[in-house]
Amino acid sequence: MQAVDRPVRRCSFCGKKQGEVRLVAGPSDVYICHLCVALCSEILEHEGPGEPGAPRIRTEITSSQATPAAGERAVSRQPDANPPL
């Protein structure tokens, strides 16, 4: 019996593979990993309550909150060793 190739599931936000993170399935093959859920929760907690239904616009995204494109390595959360002068 031949093995059936199954598609590799990835987080739709950061691109990490199912073997690297825990995934939550969404509609139409959309997934979010536990790391992205935690980051979203942190952002919402930091911004505080808002008006229900009102869109929130972020004015600043730090490098620790940046989401790498699929296949890229995550940005280190450590400060730069050589900050710009």
RAMO-V582427 format. One record per residue. RES is the residue in one small letter. PHI is phi in radians with two decimals (* if undefined). Layout:
RES&PHI + RES&PHI
This chain:
m&* + q&-1.42 + a&-1.28 + v&-1.59 + d&-1.31 + r&-1.78 + p&-1.12 + v&-1.36 + r&-1.46 + r&-2.33 + c&-1.14 + s&-1.25 + f&-1.78 + c&-1.90 + g&1.49 + k&-1.20 + k&-1.33 + q&-0.98 + g&-1.24 + e&-1.65 + v&-2.49 + r&-1.57 + l&-1.90 + v&-1.96 + a&-1.37 + g&-2.09 + p&-1.28 + s&0.92 + d&1.05 + v&-1.80 + y&-2.28 + i&-2.32 + c&-1.57 + h&-1.10 + l&-1.22 + c&-1.23 + v&-1.08 + a&-1.10 + l&-1.12 + c&-1.08 + s&-1.09 + e&-1.11 + i&-1.11 + l&-1.12 + e&-1.15 + h&-1.16 + e&-1.38 + g&1.34 + p&-1.22 + g&-2.27 + e&-1.24 + p&-0.99 + g&1.49 + a&-1.42 + p&-1.21 + r&-1.89 + i&-1.98 + r&-1.40 + t&-1.70 + e&-2.61 + i&-2.21 + t&-1.45 + s&-1.08 + s&-1.28 + q&-1.77 + a&-1.16 + t&-1.76 + p&-1.25 + a&-1.20 + a&-0.96 + g&1.58 + e&-1.52 + r&-1.39 + a&-1.14 + v&-1.24 + s&-1.13 + r&-1.53 + q&-1.48 + p&-1.15 + d&-1.04 + a&-1.24 + n&-2.17 + p&-1.15 + p&-1.10 + l&-1.46
